[in-house]
Amino acid sequence: MSPRRPGPSRPSLATVARAVGVSAATVSNAYNRPERLSAGLLQQIRTEAQRQGYAGPDPVAAQLSRGRTDTLGLLLTARLPAAFSDPGAVAFLEGLSTGCHGAGLNLLLISSEPVAGRAQVPGRAVSNAVVDGFVVYSVREDDPSLRQIRDRQLPTVVVDSPAPFPGADWVGPDDRAGARQLAEDLVAMGHRRIGVITAGGGGYSGPVGLARVAADPVGVHHRRVLGIADALAEVGVTDLPIEERPVNSAAAGADALHALLTRCPELTAVCALMDVMALGALDAARARGLHVPSDLTVTGYDDIPQAATAGLSTVHQPLQDKGRVAAELWLSHRPGGEDRRRVLPTHVVVRGSSGPPQAG
């Protein structure tokens, strides 16, 4: 058997240098400091590089050699399309990207959800990400991608959830207080039979008990449900029907409302803890022949632009400012500095979807 011949060399800075008869440093200058070369030599190097199919030095390697990538990784709790379809996420992204653009940073979007049909090692996308740091947007505290971020020990800002942890800055509203204020307003109107619709993000769809929500890893839906429960407990109400869906969508909100009213037809108010779900719940209530708010009060949370158009009572949080503050915290990070926490204000916005329950 004849010996195997080596294949052709892969085009590289070194192969171009050998072909032209110059040093690798000279070829590097052709790409990074062309003013140091004569016009003739520069043209010769570029012609040979084009002949070999060499596109130039790896920009990632060049950035790493300078100690930075000028890229910020954004870890999302949902599939990537949700970043562009969820109005709350879109507003947050606008604020974050505005802050990044002003500082010359790029954004790399990373989903914590696995790609369908593809076997993946949990957290691999994070461990392979070539970034200078991370912003974590509304991720469960047991997410393996979060563990990878903590292991990498890069500057990190957490938005909404999980709860603040050592080594990371945190920004978000006090969701428990915001939901409690919403429920207190409903209680003041006379409501006592209140149900909840929420998106847990864990893949489950159906009714859940308050005890299970309280035992879940702390997240946005956990805090909002507990805020509703806090307000009801103050007036002696401990029964809180909850319908959970795995995704935050109008279709999920509509389906959850039908299920909730089928098993608890006596409800006078339903708090959907995301506006997108609340808009679906509004449509479902009307499809059942209910008048909102005389037959049923429906409220949301977030105050996305569509909420005002629909006349939805909701809890306002500064979505764009949340993204902007996250960028500011990350850009102002100093190694060894104290972890910072920025709690953003919320307030209840009363519109036409809420009112007192019918007498009797």
Secondary structure as UniProt FT lines:
FT   HELIX           13..20
FT   HELIX           24..32
FT   HELIX           34..36
FT   HELIX           39..52
FT   HELIX           59..65
FT   TURN            66..67
FT   STRAND          71..76
FT   TURN            80..81
FT   HELIX           82..85
FT   HELIX           87..102
FT   TURN            103..104
FT   STRAND          106..111
FT   TURN            116..117
FT   TURN            122..123
FT   HELIX           124..128
FT   STRAND          133..137
FT   TURN            141..142
FT   HELIX           144..152
FT   STRAND          156..159
FT   TURN            166..167
FT   STRAND          169..173
FT   HELIX           175..189
FT   STRAND          194..199
FT   STRAND          206..208
FT   HELIX           210..215
FT   HELIX           220..234
FT   TURN            235..236
FT   STRAND          242..245
FT   HELIX           250..263
FT   TURN            265..266
FT   STRAND          269..272
FT   HELIX           275..287
FT   TURN            288..289
FT   TURN            292..295
FT   STRAND          297..299
FT   HELIX           305..310
FT   STRAND          313..316
FT   HELIX           319..331
FT   TURN            335..336
FT   STRAND          341..344
FT   STRAND          347..349
FT   TURN            352..353
//
